[in-house]
Structures are given as structure tokens and as C-alpha cells.
């Protein structure tokens, strides 16, 4: 699909929309703060309130003009493949080609798979088949496909996007690395250390070579953050939020999987990820609702400029 490599080696930054109301206002703020992407995740059911990515980004598209829009991520196996293709194409056309499709298999909440009538053990195979179908629907007419989960008989998707939306594959394990190599324009892992990120980028490059695809996969990262003038407060906020969000104790995991602290500490940790290869960094605020907007503005004012000036 499309080449999503940032121009001139630029490090690009996205910010996840944490709220389900006033999406338009949140997207305008992200654009004004100088981020390259607004992103949003989704679940049908989760430990904390979560919206739907296509709906949220459709609102964001109408409220912004240049901001790129990314699902981070779409739970591909919970959609019929053709419906997912329709939603992605419609959003891309409506936004003037600004849409990027982040994809993942999910599985953290087996109950949402059960509620949607999808066996959780099939999520990987369903995702791969859907990506095959979507690629064809974005570029071909009269598509016929007979697969394990989907049957298409001479169907044509219209309107099509002018060019297929870049696909960012998320995940943590080797299966996700192989999926990124086969289907991805970008790689967007989460809950990764810099060392694991570097390992995954190297492995994906090898798998991509096996696929016979000379175009490299854009290396990215989805990472939780909390930035505060007081280092200890930032760490406490991040641990509190992530413990609630993932229903487990994150007090000993914050330094491993998140960026939390004062601006200097946040800069140093982020540079470790960039040195490991990340070129697109999607940030998601890990803080109490009362501090989210302040944290996002504080990061934009105190940390983001350090990576904009001369693209350090």
C-alpha cells in the first residue's frame, strides 16, 4: 500500500484522543498544539470508557484541515472484512486522504469477542484474511474471494480512496511482526521497551525481505506518557491511570512501558525510543481525567519542541 515514511527523516508525533465527548474540540486542540496525527483506539467493552475509532475520527476529520487521522487501533476481527473496508474508505474520502488505518487483533477482553460472536482464538486468522480483502477492495473492481471467514462474489467498493490508506500494524509478538511485514506500511507496537522495539524492527525487516517487498516498514511506537513539573507526581499519575485501564498493578511497570516524569526525564526516555528506531510516535496521556488536557499541553510546550528544532 502507500509509502508512509515521513518526509526528510522527520520524527512525527501523534496524540491519542482520550475523551469520548467533544471530539471536535479535542482534535482542533491537537492540531493547534502542533501534532502530526490525532489517533483513537476502540473497544466494544473495556475496563474504562472507550469510543469507536471510525466514529471519533469522522468527527475529528470535520473539525480539522491538515491533521492526519489514525485508528490506534481498529479491532479488525470484530468487523466483517467488507464492512471494515467500507468504513475505512469512506473516512479516507471524507477526510481528503488523511486517514491511516491502525490494525490489531485485540484479545485483552475475551468477553467483547464473545458478545460479537467472534471466537477469540480466530482473531489472528480473521485479521489476516480481512487485510487481504481490504487491499483488494481498495484497488480492484469485481472482487471475488472465497476464504475461511468471508465470501465475496464480484463486488466493487465505491467510492474508493484515491490511494489505499496506510496500514499500521500493532501488536507485541512475533505473529504481529510477520503481519506488519506482509501487510503493513507502518509498525506501531505498544508496551515495548526500547530494546524490544529495536529487536522488532530488525525482525520485521527480515520478514519483509522474505516477502520480496523492497519498501521498508515505517517504524513507529504507541506509548503512554505523563509529563509534570514534579517528577514523582507524573509517575504516580501514570501508575494510577494504567492500573485502572488494564486492571492490574502498574506501579512497577511504569518505567518499563511508559514515559513518565518531568520534561527532562521524558525527553531522555523518548530519545531512547528514537535511538532504537522509532520515527512515528503516538502518545497517549496516562493521567487522571482532571490532568489530561494540562499534561498534553505541558508536553507540547516543554518536550515536543526539543524534537522539532532541527529534528534532533
BELHU-V119044 format. One record per pair of residues at least 24 apart in sequence whose C-alpha atoms are under 10 Angstrom apart, sorted by sequence separation. I is the first residue (numbers start at 1). GAP is how many residues later the second one is. If there is no record, write none. Layout:
# BELHU-V119044
((I & GAP) (I & GAP))
This chain:
# BELHU-V119044
((12 & 24) (13 & 24) (14 & 24) (15 & 24) (16 & 24) (17 & 24) (103 & 24) (125 & 24) (126 & 24) (138 & 24) (139 & 24) (172 & 24) (176 & 24) (177 & 24) (180 & 24) (181 & 24) (184 & 24) (197 & 24) (235 & 24) (236 & 24) (237 & 24) (259 & 24) (11 & 25) (12 & 25) (13 & 25) (14 & 25) (15 & 25) (16 & 25) (138 & 25) (139 & 25) (172 & 25) (177 & 25) (178 & 25) (179 & 25) (180 & 25) (181 & 25) (182 & 25) (183 & 25) (234 & 25) (235 & 25) (236 & 25) (258 & 25) (259 & 25) (260 & 25) (14 & 26) (38 & 26) (69 & 26) (76 & 26) (77 & 26) (138 & 26) (174 & 26) (177 & 26) (178 & 26) (181 & 26) (182 & 26) (234 & 26) (235 & 26) (258 & 26) (259 & 26) (260 & 26) (68 & 27) (74 & 27) (75 & 27) (76 & 27) (77 & 27) (78 & 27) (122 & 27) (137 & 27) (138 & 27) (173 & 27) (177 & 27) (178 & 27) (180 & 27) (181 & 27) (182 & 27) (194 & 27) (233 & 27) (234 & 27) (235 & 27) (258 & 27) (259 & 27) (260 & 27) (67 & 28) (68 & 28) (69 & 28) (70 & 28) (71 & 28) (72 & 28) (73 & 28) (74 & 28) (75 & 28) (76 & 28) (77 & 28) (78 & 28) (103 & 28) (136 & 28) (172 & 28) (176 & 28) (177 & 28) (178 & 28) (179 & 28) (180 & 28) (181 & 28) (182 & 28) (183 & 28) (232 & 28) (233 & 28) (234 & 28) (258 & 28) (20 & 29) (27 & 29) (37 & 29) (38 & 29) (39 & 29) (40 & 29) (41 & 29) (42 & 29) (58 & 29) (66 & 29) (68 & 29) (69 & 29) (70 & 29) (71 & 29) (72 & 29) (73 & 29) (74 & 29) (75 & 29) (76 & 29) (77 & 29) (135 & 29) (174 & 29) (177 & 29) (178 & 29) (179 & 29) (181 & 29) (182 & 29) (192 & 29) (225 & 29) (231 & 29) (232 & 29) (233 & 29) (19 & 30) (20 & 30) (21 & 30) (27 & 30) (36 & 30) (37 & 30) (38 & 30) (39 & 30) (40 & 30) (41 & 30) (42 & 30) (43 & 30) (54 & 30) (61 & 30) (65 & 30) (66 & 30) (68 & 30) (69 & 30) (70 & 30) (71 & 30) (72 & 30) (73 & 30) (74 & 30) (75 & 30) (76 & 30) (77 & 30) (134 & 30) (135 & 30) (174 & 30) (177 & 30) (178 & 30) (181 & 30) (182 & 30) (185 & 30) (186 & 30) (187 & 30) (188 & 30) (189 & 30) (190 & 30) (191 & 30) (192 & 30) (193 & 30) (224 & 30) (231 & 30) (232 & 30) (18 & 31) (19 & 31) (20 & 31) (36 & 31) (37 & 31) (38 & 31) (39 & 31) (40 & 31) (41 & 31) (42 & 31) (43 & 31) (44 & 31) (61 & 31) (64 & 31) (65 & 31) (67 & 31) (68 & 31) (69 & 31) (70 & 31) (71 & 31) (72 & 31) (73 & 31) (74 & 31) (75 & 31) (177 & 31) (181 & 31) (182 & 31) (185 & 31) (186 & 31) (187 & 31) (188 & 31) (189 & 31) (190 & 31) (191 & 31) (192 & 31) (230 & 31) (231 & 31) (18 & 32) (19 & 32) (20 & 32) (23 & 32) (24 & 32) (27 & 32) (28 & 32) (31 & 32) (32 & 32) (35 & 32) (36 & 32) (37 & 32) (38 & 32) (39 & 32) (40 & 32) (41 & 32) (42 & 32) (43 & 32) (55 & 32) (58 & 32) (59 & 32) (62 & 32) (63 & 32) (66 & 32) (67 & 32) (68 & 32) (69 & 32) (70 & 32) (71 & 32) (72 & 32) (73 & 32) (74 & 32) (75 & 32) (135 & 32) (181 & 32) (184 & 32) (185 & 32) (186 & 32) (187 & 32) (188 & 32) (189 & 32) (190 & 32) (191 & 32) (225 & 32) (226 & 32) (227 & 32) (228 & 32) (229 & 32) (230 & 32) (231 & 32) (234 & 32) (254 & 32) (267 & 32) (18 & 33) (23 & 33) (24 & 33) (27 & 33) (28 & 33) (31 & 33) (34 & 33) (35 & 33) (36 & 33) (37 & 33) (38 & 33) (39 & 33) (40 & 33) (41 & 33) (42 & 33) (54 & 33) (58 & 33) (61 & 33) (62 & 33) (65 & 33) (69 & 33) (70 & 33) (71 & 33) (73 & 33) (178 & 33) (184 & 33) (185 & 33) (186 & 33) (187 & 33) (188 & 33) (189 & 33) (190 & 33) (191 & 33) (224 & 33) (225 & 33) (226 & 33) (227 & 33) (228 & 33) (229 & 33) (230 & 33) (231 & 33) (266 & 33) (270 & 33) (17 & 34) (22 & 34) (23 & 34) (24 & 34) (25 & 34) (26 & 34) (27 & 34) (28 & 34) (29 & 34) (30 & 34) (31 & 34) (37 & 34) (38 & 34) (39 & 34) (40 & 34) (41 & 34) (44 & 34) (54 & 34) (57 & 34) (58 & 34) (61 & 34) (78 & 34) (181 & 34) (183 & 34) (184 & 34) (185 & 34) (186 & 34) (187 & 34) (188 & 34) (189 & 34) (190 & 34) (223 & 34) (224 & 34) (225 & 34) (226 & 34) (227 & 34) (228 & 34) (229 & 34) (231 & 34) (21 & 35) (23 & 35) (24 & 35) (25 & 35) (27 & 35) (28 & 35) (29 & 35) (31 & 35) (32 & 35) (43 & 35) (60 & 35) (61 & 35) (78 & 35) (181 & 35) (182 & 35) (186 & 35) (187 & 35) (188 & 35) (223 & 35) (224 & 35) (225 & 35) (226 & 35) (227 & 35) (228 & 35) (229 & 35) (231 & 35) (263 & 35) (267 & 35) (268 & 35) (17 & 36) (20 & 36) (23 & 36) (24 & 36) (27 & 36) (28 & 36) (31 & 36) (54 & 36) (55 & 36) (58 & 36) (59 & 36) (77 & 36) (78 & 36) (131 & 36) (181 & 36) (222 & 36) (223 & 36) (224 & 36) (225 & 36) (226 & 36) (227 & 36) (262 & 36) (263 & 36) (266 & 36) (267 & 36) (271 & 36) (19 & 37) (22 & 37) (23 & 37) (24 & 37) (26 & 37) (27 & 37) (28 & 37) (30 & 37) (31 & 37) (54 & 37) (58 & 37) (61 & 37) (78 & 37) (79 & 37) (180 & 37) (226 & 37) (227 & 37) (262 & 37) (266 & 37) (267 & 37) (270 & 37) (22 & 38) (23 & 38) (24 & 38) (25 & 38) (57 & 38) (61 & 38) (78 & 38) (180 & 38) (227 & 38) (228 & 38) (263 & 38) (264 & 38) (265 & 38) (274 & 38) (17 & 39) (24 & 39) (25 & 39) (28 & 39) (77 & 39) (78 & 39) (79 & 39) (227 & 39) (263 & 39) (264 & 39) (267 & 39) (17 & 40) (23 & 40) (24 & 40) (27 & 40) (78 & 40) (226 & 40) (227 & 40) (262 & 40) (263 & 40) (267 & 40) (58 & 41) (77 & 41) (78 & 41) (225 & 41) (245 & 41) (262 & 41) (263 & 41) (271 & 41) (27 & 42) (57 & 42) (77 & 42) (78 & 42) (17 & 43) (77 & 43) (242 & 43) (243 & 43) (263 & 43) (241 & 44) (242 & 44) (54 & 45) (77 & 45) (78 & 45) (81 & 45) (85 & 45) (89 & 45) (225 & 45) (241 & 45) (242 & 45) (77 & 46) (80 & 46) (81 & 46) (84 & 46) (85 & 46) (88 & 46) (240 & 46) (241 & 46) (242 & 46) (54 & 47) (76 & 47) (77 & 47) (79 & 47) (80 & 47) (81 & 47) (83 & 47) (84 & 47) (223 & 47) (238 & 47) (239 & 47) (240 & 47) (241 & 47) (53 & 48) (75 & 48) (76 & 48) (77 & 48) (78 & 48) (79 & 48) (81 & 48) (82 & 48) (85 & 48) (86 & 48) (89 & 48) (131 & 48) (135 & 48) (169 & 48) (237 & 48) (238 & 48) (239 & 48) (240 & 48) (241 & 48) (53 & 49) (77 & 49) (78 & 49) (81 & 49) (84 & 49) (85 & 49) (89 & 49) (168 & 49) (237 & 49) (238 & 49) (76 & 50) (77 & 50) (80 & 50) (81 & 50) (84 & 50) (85 & 50) (88 & 50) (132 & 50) (167 & 50) (168 & 50) (170 & 50) (223 & 50) (236 & 50) (237 & 50) (238 & 50) (76 & 51) (77 & 51) (79 & 51) (81 & 51) (82 & 51) (83 & 51) (85 & 51) (86 & 51) (124 & 51) (128 & 51) (131 & 51) (132 & 51) (168 & 51) (169 & 51) (170 & 51) (235 & 51) (236 & 51) (237 & 51) (75 & 52) (76 & 52) (77 & 52) (81 & 52) (82 & 52) (85 & 52) (86 & 52) (124 & 52) (127 & 52) (131 & 52) (168 & 52) (170 & 52) (221 & 52) (234 & 52) (235 & 52) (14 & 53) (16 & 53) (76 & 53) (77 & 53) (81 & 53) (85 & 53) (131 & 53) (220 & 53) (221 & 53) (234 & 53) (14 & 54) (15 & 54) (16 & 54) (76 & 54) (128 & 54) (220 & 54) (233 & 54) (237 & 54) (14 & 55) (15 & 55) (16 & 55) (76 & 55) (82 & 55) (124 & 55) (128 & 55) (219 & 55) (14 & 56) (16 & 56) (81 & 56) (221 & 56) (222 & 56) (219 & 57) (220 & 57) (221 & 57) (225 & 57) (226 & 57) (219 & 58) (220 & 58) (221 & 58) (222 & 58) (223 & 58) (224 & 58) (225 & 58) (226 & 58) (227 & 58) (218 & 59) (219 & 59) (220 & 59) (221 & 59) (222 & 59) (223 & 59) (224 & 59) (225 & 59) (226 & 59) (227 & 59) (39 & 60) (218 & 60) (219 & 60) (220 & 60) (221 & 60) (222 & 60) (223 & 60) (224 & 60) (225 & 60) (226 & 60) (227 & 60) (37 & 61) (38 & 61) (39 & 61) (41 & 61) (218 & 61) (219 & 61) (220 & 61) (221 & 61) (222 & 61) (223 & 61) (224 & 61) (225 & 61) (226 & 61) (234 & 61) (37 & 62) (39 & 62) (40 & 62) (41 & 62) (46 & 62) (47 & 62) (99 & 62) (191 & 62) (193 & 62) (194 & 62) (218 & 62) (219 & 62) (220 & 62) (221 & 62) (222 & 62) (223 & 62) (224 & 62) (225 & 62) (226 & 62) (37 & 63) (39 & 63) (43 & 63) (46 & 63) (101 & 63) (102 & 63) (191 & 63) (193 & 63) (194 & 63) (223 & 63) (224 & 63) (228 & 63) (42 & 64) (45 & 64) (46 & 64) (97 & 64) (100 & 64) (101 & 64) (102 & 64) (103 & 64) (104 & 64) (105 & 64) (106 & 64) (192 & 64) (193 & 64) (227 & 64) (43 & 65) (44 & 65) (45 & 65) (46 & 65) (96 & 65) (97 & 65) (99 & 65) (100 & 65) (101 & 65) (102 & 65) (103 & 65) (104 & 65) (105 & 65) (106 & 65) (191 & 65) (192 & 65) (193 & 65) (226 & 65) (227 & 65) (43 & 66) (45 & 66) (46 & 66) (93 & 66) (96 & 66) (97 & 66) (99 & 66) (100 & 66) (101 & 66) (102 & 66) (103 & 66) (104 & 66) (105 & 66) (191 & 66) (192 & 66) (226 & 66) (228 & 66) (229 & 66) (44 & 67) (45 & 67) (90 & 67) (92 & 67) (93 & 67) (94 & 67) (97 & 67) (98 & 67) (99 & 67) (100 & 67) (101 & 67) (102 & 67) (103 & 67) (104 & 67) (190 & 67) (191 & 67) (227 & 67) (228 & 67) (44 & 68) (45 & 68) (81 & 68) (82 & 68) (89 & 68) (90 & 68) (92 & 68) (93 & 68) (97 & 68) (98 & 68) (99 & 68) (100 & 68) (101 & 68) (102 & 68) (103 & 68) (104 & 68) (190 & 68) (227 & 68) (228 & 68) (43 & 69) (44 & 69) (80 & 69) (81 & 69) (82 & 69) (89 & 69) (90 & 69) (92 & 69) (93 & 69) (97 & 69) (226 & 69) (227 & 69) (229 & 69) (43 & 70) (45 & 70) (80 & 70) (81 & 70) (82 & 70) (89 & 70) (90 & 70) (91 & 70) (92 & 70) (93 & 70) (225 & 70) (226 & 70) (227 & 70) (228 & 70) (44 & 71) (81 & 71) (86 & 71) (89 & 71) (90 & 71) (92 & 71) (105 & 71) (225 & 71) (227 & 71) (228 & 71) (44 & 72) (85 & 72) (86 & 72) (88 & 72) (89 & 72) (92 & 72) (93 & 72) (104 & 72) (226 & 72) (227 & 72) (82 & 73) (86 & 73) (88 & 73) (89 & 73) (92 & 73) (226 & 73) (227 & 73) (229 & 73) (86 & 74) (89 & 74) (91 & 74) (225 & 74) (228 & 74) (82 & 75) (85 & 75) (86 & 75) (89 & 75) (104 & 75) (194 & 75) (198 & 75) (201 & 75) (202 & 75) (227 & 75) (88 & 76) (89 & 76) (193 & 76) (194 & 76) (197 & 76) (198 & 76) (200 & 76) (201 & 76) (227 & 76) (88 & 77) (103 & 77) (194 & 77) (195 & 77) (196 & 77) (197 & 77) (198 & 77) (199 & 77) (200 & 77) (201 & 77) (194 & 78) (195 & 78) (198 & 78) (199 & 78) (193 & 79) (194 & 79) (197 & 79) (198 & 79) (193 & 80) (194 & 80) (195 & 80) (196 & 80) (197 & 80) (198 & 80) (103 & 81) (192 & 81) (194 & 81) (195 & 81) (197 & 81) (102 & 82) (194 & 82) (195 & 82) (101 & 83) (102 & 83) (193 & 83) (194 & 83) (101 & 84) (102 & 84) (103 & 84) (104 & 84) (194 & 84) (100 & 85) (101 & 85) (102 & 85) (103 & 85) (104 & 85) (100 & 86) (102 & 86) (188 & 90) (187 & 91) (188 & 92) (190 & 92) (186 & 93) (187 & 93) (188 & 93) (189 & 93) (186 & 94) (188 & 94) (70 & 95) (73 & 95) (74 & 95) (4 & 96) (70 & 96) (71 & 96) (72 & 96) (73 & 96) (74 & 96) (70 & 97) (71 & 97) (72 & 97) (73 & 97) (2 & 98) (70 & 98) (72 & 98) (73 & 98) (73 & 115) (72 & 116) (1 & 134) (1 & 137) (1 & 138) (108 & 138) (73 & 149) (72 & 150) (2 & 161) (4 & 161) (1 & 162) (2 & 162) (3 & 162) (4 & 162) (1 & 163) (2 & 163) (3 & 163) (4 & 163) (1 & 164) (2 & 164) (3 & 164) (4 & 164) (1 & 165) (2 & 165) (1 & 166) (4 & 180) (5 & 180) (3 & 181) (4 & 181) (5 & 181) (1 & 182) (2 & 182) (3 & 182) (4 & 182) (1 & 183) (2 & 183) (3 & 183) (1 & 184) (2 & 184) (48 & 193) (48 & 196) (49 & 196) (47 & 197) (48 & 197) (47 & 198) (48 & 198) (46 & 199) (47 & 199) (48 & 199) (46 & 200) (47 & 200) (46 & 201) (16 & 206) (13 & 207) (14 & 207) (15 & 207) (16 & 207) (12 & 208) (13 & 208) (14 & 208) (15 & 208) (16 & 208) (11 & 209) (13 & 209) (15 & 209) (5 & 210) (72 & 210) (5 & 211) (3 & 212) (4 & 212) (5 & 212) (6 & 212) (70 & 212) (72 & 212) (2 & 213) (3 & 213) (4 & 213) (5 & 213) (1 & 214) (3 & 214) (4 & 214) (5 & 214) (3 & 215) (37 & 243) (39 & 243) (36 & 244) (37 & 244) (38 & 244) (39 & 244) (40 & 244) (36 & 245) (37 & 245) (38 & 245) (39 & 245) (36 & 246) (37 & 246) (35 & 247) (11 & 263) (33 & 263) (29 & 264) (33 & 264) (35 & 265) (12 & 266) (13 & 266) (14 & 266) (15 & 266) (16 & 266) (17 & 266) (18 & 266) (30 & 266) (33 & 266) (34 & 266) (11 & 267) (12 & 267) (13 & 267) (14 & 267) (15 & 267) (16 & 267) (17 & 267) (18 & 267) (26 & 267) (29 & 267) (30 & 267) (33 & 267) (34 & 267) (11 & 268) (12 & 268) (13 & 268) (14 & 268) (15 & 268) (16 & 268) (17 & 268) (18 & 268) (29 & 268) (33 & 268) (10 & 269) (11 & 269) (12 & 269) (13 & 269) (14 & 269) (15 & 269) (16 & 269) (35 & 269) (9 & 270) (10 & 270) (11 & 270) (12 & 270) (13 & 270) (14 & 270) (15 & 270) (19 & 270) (30 & 270) (34 & 270) (18 & 271) (33 & 271) (34 & 271) (6 & 273) (19 & 273) (5 & 274) (6 & 274) (18 & 274) (34 & 274) (5 & 275) (18 & 275) (4 & 276) (16 & 280) (15 & 281) (13 & 291) (13 & 294) (12 & 295) (13 & 295) (11 & 296) (12 & 296) (10 & 297) (11 & 297) (10 & 298) (12 & 299) (10 & 300) (11 & 300) (10 & 301) (11 & 301) (9 & 302) (10 & 302) (8 & 303))
